[in-house]
Amino acid sequence: MIATILIVEDEAAIQELIAYNVQRAGYECICVENAEKALAVINDALPDLIVLDWMLPQMSGIEFARILRSHERTRAIPIIMLTARTEEADKVSALEIGADDYMTKPFSPRELIARIHAVLRRLPAAACDEIIKIDGLRLSPADHRVTCSGSVIELGPTEYRLLHFLMTHPERVYSRDQLLHQVWGDQVSAEGRTVDVHIRRLRKALEAVSKDDYIQTVRGIGYRFSATAMSFVKDSDATT
């Protein structure tokens, strides 16, 4: 999946420069000029990374970053701060409130893109386009294809996202609520049993290549992806 970068910059020329280079680097971008509009974008869907100007009208970038870091839903969004402030104390302030990186103006667009690449590479989830291979299964985010020994595994979009998340977090157990948050995100109408339905569909698709036992139910807790041969309970045995 292509990462989406939210650019929050009130200077039109700088916003256009960043957007041009972000799109040229293969990312999608959304541009806004203040924190209020940025919040509206985030309320609709979470971006994969925010390029955030410090000196914004009404609410400053540093104040906006502090708000994002104070809420669970937005706490993990990577932030790269941009500012004309060059004092060490300013950089420390930005990093202390949770910015992942900091660049001073004027800046090199190539360096900014390199830093965006570096921050996204540190993410464990779907923002990165790296091919994932685990014991015969191959998942390619660039074209949304899942294969096994050359055979294409047909998955719906939700089953694909579910498999992508589990394969990027192997051996870790996730509850239904955690999977709802990570895979369904803002679709608040979804509920725990929705996860069970899509887990069953995912297993059925993987059954065609004898990999269905990689999706394991952990009684009373949730699910995990494991390529290690282990026994697991049926969905009907899992507690709600």
N, C-alpha and C positions, 0 to 999 in steps of 0.2 A: 504494500500500500504506500502511496506517495504521502510524505509528511506535509502537513499544513502549517505554515508559519504565519502567525499574527504579527503584523507590523504596526506598532503604536508610535506614530511620529507626526508632529504637527507642522513641520516644515515640508511643504509640498515637494520641493526639489530633492530633498534627502529621502523622503518617502518613496518617490519615483525611482531614485537611484537604487535603493535597497530592493524594491520590488522587482526591478529589472534583473538584478543579479540573482535574486532568490529564484525567480522563474527560470532563468538561464541555467541555474544549477540543478533544475529538475524538480523543484518543490512547488507546491501550490501556495498562494499567499492571499491574505486578506489584509487590507490597509484601512486603518482608522486614524483619526487625528487627536483623539482624547480618550481618557480612561473610561468615561461613561459609555461611549460607543464600543470600546473594547469589552466592557462588561456585558453589553448586550450580545456581542458575538459569542462570548464564552458561555453565557446562559443558554445559547442555542446549541452549541457544540464545542467541545474542548479542542483547542489547537494542540499540535504536537510541540510547539515551541513559540515563545513570544520574544520578539525584538522590541525592547521598550525604552523609549526616550525618557530621560530623567525630568527635563524641564517641559512639562506639559501644562496647558491651560487648565484652570479650575483645580484639578487634583494632580499632584506631581506623580511622576513615575515611581518614585521610591515609596510613596504612600500607597499607590495602587499595588505595587509588589507586596507590600506588607499585608494588605487585605487578602490578596491571593494566597499568601502563605498561611493565613490564619484560618482558612476553611479547608476541610478535608477534601472536598471535591476538586479544588484547584491547587492544592498544596504541592503536588508533584510536577506541575507544568514547568518545564525548563524556561528560564528567563535569561536573556542576554541584555544587559543594560548599556545604553548609549548616552553619552553626556559630554558636554564641553568642560565639565569640572575635572580638573587634573590633580587635585590635592589627594594625597595618600589617604587622608581621613575620609574623603568622599568614597573612595574605592572600598575602604574597609566597611563603611556604612552599608554600601550596596551588597557586599558579600555577607555581612552579618544578618541582613534581613532575608537572605536566601537566594540572591541572584547567583546563577551558575557561572556567569562570566561578565566581563566589564570591558567596554571599549570607549576610548576618548575620541572626540571629534577634533579635527578631521580624521577620518579613518579610511583604511584601504578596503574597498569592497571585497577584494580577493581574500583578505585576512578575515573579514566578517564571515564569508561563506565557509572558510576553513574552520572557523570556530563553531559555526552552526553544525557542520559535519561532525566535529569532535564531540559536541554536546549530545547530538542525536545518537552517536555510536555508543555512548554510555547508557542509553536507555535499554531496558530489558525487553520492551514490548514492540508493538507493531509499527512504530515510526520508522524503523530501519528496513531497508530493502534486501538485506542479506538472505541468501538461500539457506534454509534450515534442513539439515539432514540428520536423521536419527534412525539407525538400524533398518535401512531400506526405504523408509519414508522420506520423501523429498518435497518440501513446501517452498514454492517460489512466490514471494510477495509481489514481485514486479508484474507478473501476469496472472496471479491468483490461481495457479495450477498446483495440484497435489498429485504426485505420482508415486508408484512403488514398482521398482524393477521395470520401468518403462510403461507400465499400465497407468492410465489416467483414472483418478478417483473422482467421481462426480459428487460435488458438495454444493449445497445451497450456501448463500452468503453468510448466514448466521453460523452454520456448521463450520464454514471456513474460518471465521473469526475465532470461534471456540477452539478449534484445533490449533490455530496459530498461537493463541495465548498459552494453551497447555504445552505445546512443543517448545515455546520459548521459556517455560518455567517447569522443566521436567522434574519429576520426583517430589514436587511440592503439592501438598493437599490444599484444596480450596473449597470453601463452603459454597452453597448455592448463592448466598447473598454476595459473597466476594466475586463469584463468576458473573452475577448480574451486573455488578458495578464495573467490572473490568471489560466485559464483552458487550453487554447491552447498553452500558453507559447511561445516557439520559432518558432512555425509554422506561419511564417510571411506571408504566402500566404492567410491565413484566413482573412475574412473581416466581417464587422458587420452583414450582412445578414446571415452569417454562424451561428451566435448565434441564430437567429430567427428560423432557420431550426431545430436546435437541441433542442431548447426550445419546439417547436411543437412536436417533437418526444418524448421528456421527458414527456410532458403532456399526450400524447396519451398512453404511457406506464402506467402512474399513474392513468389514467382514469379507468383502469380495476379494481382498488381497491378504486375508488371514492376519490382519493387524488389529482386530477389534478388541483383543485383550489388552492392548496398550492403554485403553481408557478404563481406568480402574475405579471402582466404588469403594470408598473407605467408610465402613459402617458408622452411622451416627455423625459423620463429619461432612463428607462431600466427595469430591473426585480428584484424581490426579492422572497425569500421563507418565507411564513408565514402560520402557522397553525391556525391563528386567522381568523374567518369567515369575509371576506371582499369581496366587489365587485371588479372586475378588468376588464379592457378593453380587447378586442380581439387583436390579433397580427396585424390585418389589420388596427387597429386604432392607433397603436403606431407610433410615428414619427421616422424618420430615424436619 
